[in-house]
Amino acid sequence: MSPSQLGEVSREPEKLPRRERENLRQREEILQAALRLFSDKGYNNVSMHEIAKEAEFGMGTLYKYFNNKEELYKALIKGFAEKVHHAFMQALAQEGNPLQVIMGYIAVRRKVHDENQSIIRLYFAETRGASFNIKAGLDQDLLRLHDEGMRELASVFERGIKEKIFRTLDPYHLALAFDGIVMAFHFRMMEDPAGFGQGDKLASALDIFFRGVLSE
């Protein structure tokens, strides 16, 4: 599942005018070329010229869509985050048993994590750098999406509390705790795929969360 496959534009591509379809295709090819280079060499070690060459476009085409490398990076990360957010919100909006809804949500998260590690690694590698100063505005957008996701997850927990599936606890606190443990396992699996990544480690995370750690 590439970033372009996670979501949809406002209209189906085939229903857009030919020129718009071509613009979308070129823009996506530039973003994918940038992702390959950023992932391989790091953001700071890639130039706009290299991105144009990798995408097999002239510099004029590159600057038609992005004014500079910072703008391109932000578009790459924000576009991916919005598509992931859409997929997560769709999973959480399902009806039925709240526990099954959460398990379906975890399946979507697992798929996104497994199939998009390049862009996930890129974001966290670059934003950890003290010299990286383009993330301020971007972070606000990502925090907004994350908060919306946590509120939606909390609403599923709240429904589960009302149905006596979960203990009577603060639904938002449950959402935060759940998100934290799942994210921690995802990142450990990504950092050590040969060791920690073997087997279904998320099953252990879910068991810890839903059953606790105290011996009965």
matplotlib code that plots the C-alpha trace (Angstrom):
import matplotlib.pyplot as plt

x = [0.0, 1.8, 0.9, -1.1, -3.2, -4.4, -6.9, -8.7, -8.8, -12.1, -13.2, -12.3, -9.2, -10.9, -13.7, -11.2, -10.3, -7.3, -5.0, -5.9, -5.2, -1.8, -1.0, -1.9, 0.2, 3.2, 2.9, 2.7, 5.7, 7.7, 6.6, 7.5, 10.9, 11.6, 10.6, 13.0, 15.9, 15.0, 14.8, 18.1, 20.2, 18.3, 16.4, 19.4, 21.5, 19.1, 18.7, 15.8, 18.0, 18.4, 14.7, 13.9, 16.4, 15.0, 11.5, 12.7, 11.3, 12.8, 13.4, 10.5, 8.1, 9.3, 8.9, 5.5, 4.3, 6.7, 8.5, 11.3, 12.4, 10.7, 7.4, 7.8, 8.7, 5.7, 3.4, 4.8, 4.3, 1.0, -0.5, 0.5, -0.8, -4.2, -4.6, -3.7, -6.0, -8.9, -8.2, -8.1, -11.3, -13.1, -12.1, -13.2, -16.6, -17.6, -20.7, -21.0, -19.2, -16.7, -14.0, -14.3, -14.2, -10.9, -9.4, -10.3, -8.7, -5.5, -5.5, -5.5, -2.7, -0.7, -1.1, -0.2, 2.9, 4.1, 3.7, 4.9, 8.0, 10.0, 7.9, 7.4, 11.2, 11.8, 9.4, 10.7, 14.4, 14.2, 12.0, 14.4, 17.2, 17.9, 18.9, 15.6, 13.5, 10.7, 8.4, 6.7, 3.7, 3.5, 3.4, 0.3, -1.5, -0.4, -1.3, -4.8, -5.2, -3.9, -6.3, -9.2, -8.2, -7.9, -11.4, -12.9, -11.1, -12.3, -15.9, -15.5, -14.2, -17.1, -19.6, -17.9, -18.1, -21.9, -22.2, -20.3, -17.5, -14.8, -14.3, -15.8, -12.7, -12.1, -12.6, -10.0, -7.4, -8.1, -7.6, -4.3, -3.0, -4.0, -2.4, 0.8, 1.3, 0.5, 2.8, 5.6, 5.4, 5.2, 8.4, 10.3, 9.3, 10.5, 13.8, 14.6, 12.7, 15.1, 14.6, 11.5, 9.7, 9.4, 5.9, 2.8, 4.2, 1.1, -0.9, 1.3, 0.6, -3.1, -3.0, -1.2, -3.6, -6.9, -5.9, -3.5, -0.3, -1.5, -1.8, -5.3]
y = [0.0, 3.1, 6.6, 7.1, 4.0, 4.8, 7.4, 9.1, 12.5, 14.4, 12.9, 9.6, 10.2, 8.8, 11.4, 14.3, 16.2, 14.7, 17.6, 17.3, 13.6, 14.2, 16.8, 14.4, 11.7, 14.0, 15.3, 11.8, 10.6, 13.5, 12.7, 9.1, 10.0, 12.3, 9.6, 7.1, 9.7, 11.0, 7.4, 6.4, 9.6, 11.6, 14.8, 17.2, 15.3, 15.5, 18.4, 19.5, 18.7, 15.1, 14.8, 16.0, 13.6, 10.7, 11.5, 12.0, 15.5, 18.8, 21.4, 23.5, 20.6, 20.1, 23.8, 23.8, 21.8, 22.7, 26.0, 24.3, 21.1, 22.0, 22.4, 19.1, 17.3, 18.8, 17.8, 14.2, 13.8, 15.7, 13.8, 10.5, 11.4, 12.5, 9.3, 7.2, 9.2, 8.6, 4.8, 4.8, 6.9, 4.5, 1.5, 3.2, 4.2, 0.6, -0.5, -3.6, -5.0, -2.3, -4.8, -6.2, -2.6, -2.0, -5.3, -4.2, -0.8, -2.6, -4.7, -1.5, 0.0, -3.1, -3.0, 0.7, 0.1, -2.9, -1.4, 2.1, 1.9, 4.1, 7.2, 6.4, 6.1, 9.3, 11.4, 10.3, 10.3, 13.9, 15.3, 14.0, 16.1, 19.3, 21.2, 20.2, 23.4, 23.0, 20.8, 23.5, 24.2, 20.6, 19.2, 21.2, 19.6, 16.1, 16.8, 17.8, 14.6, 12.5, 14.2, 13.6, 9.9, 9.7, 11.2, 8.7, 5.8, 7.1, 7.1, 3.4, 2.7, 4.8, 2.6, -0.5, 0.8, 1.4, -2.2, -3.5, -4.8, -2.5, -1.3, 2.0, 4.3, 7.6, 6.7, 9.2, 7.9, 4.4, 5.6, 7.2, 4.2, 1.9, 4.0, 4.3, 0.6, -0.3, 2.5, 1.4, -2.2, -1.0, 1.1, -1.7, -4.0, -1.5, -0.9, -4.6, -6.5, -9.5, -10.0, -8.2, -8.2, -12.0, -13.5, -11.6, -9.3, -7.1, -10.0, -9.6, -5.9, -6.5, -9.1, -6.8, -4.0, -5.9, -8.4, -6.3, -7.4, -8.3, -12.0, -12.9]
z = [0.0, -1.2, 0.1, -3.1, -2.5, 1.0, 0.1, -2.8, -4.3, -4.1, -7.4, -9.0, -11.2, -14.3, -13.9, -13.9, -17.0, -18.8, -17.9, -14.2, -14.4, -15.9, -13.3, -10.5, -12.1, -12.5, -8.9, -7.5, -9.5, -8.1, -4.6, -5.0, -6.4, -3.5, -1.0, -2.6, -2.4, 1.1, 2.4, 0.8, 1.5, 4.1, 3.5, 3.9, 1.4, -1.5, -3.9, -6.1, -9.1, -7.9, -7.4, -10.9, -12.3, -10.3, -11.4, -15.0, -15.3, -16.0, -13.3, -14.7, -14.1, -10.6, -9.7, -11.3, -8.3, -5.5, -4.8, -2.8, -1.2, 2.2, 0.5, -1.3, 2.0, 3.8, 0.9, 1.0, 4.8, 5.1, 2.1, 3.6, 7.0, 5.7, 3.7, 6.7, 8.9, 6.4, 6.5, 10.3, 10.7, 8.2, 10.3, 13.6, 12.0, 11.5, 13.4, 15.5, 18.5, 19.8, 20.5, 16.9, 15.6, 17.5, 16.2, 12.6, 13.3, 14.5, 11.3, 9.3, 11.4, 11.0, 7.2, 7.0, 9.2, 7.3, 3.8, 4.4, 6.5, 4.2, 4.8, 8.5, 9.0, 7.0, 9.2, 12.5, 11.4, 10.2, 12.9, 15.6, 14.2, 16.1, 12.9, 11.2, 11.3, 8.8, 10.9, 13.0, 10.8, 9.7, 13.2, 13.9, 11.1, 12.2, 15.8, 14.7, 12.7, 15.6, 18.1, 15.8, 15.6, 19.4, 19.9, 17.4, 19.1, 22.5, 21.2, 20.4, 23.9, 25.3, 23.4, 24.7, 28.2, 27.8, 26.5, 29.5, 27.3, 28.9, 32.4, 33.4, 32.8, 31.0, 27.3, 26.1, 28.6, 27.3, 23.7, 24.6, 26.5, 23.7, 21.1, 23.1, 23.6, 20.0, 18.7, 20.9, 19.6, 16.0, 16.4, 18.1, 15.3, 12.8, 14.5, 15.0, 12.3, 12.5, 16.2, 17.6, 14.3, 14.1, 14.9, 15.9, 18.5, 18.4, 19.8, 22.9, 23.0, 22.8, 25.5, 27.8, 27.2, 27.4, 30.2, 32.2, 33.9, 37.4, 38.2, 39.2]

ax = plt.figure().add_subplot(projection="3d")
ax.plot(x, y, z, "-o")
ax.set_aspect("equal")
plt.show()
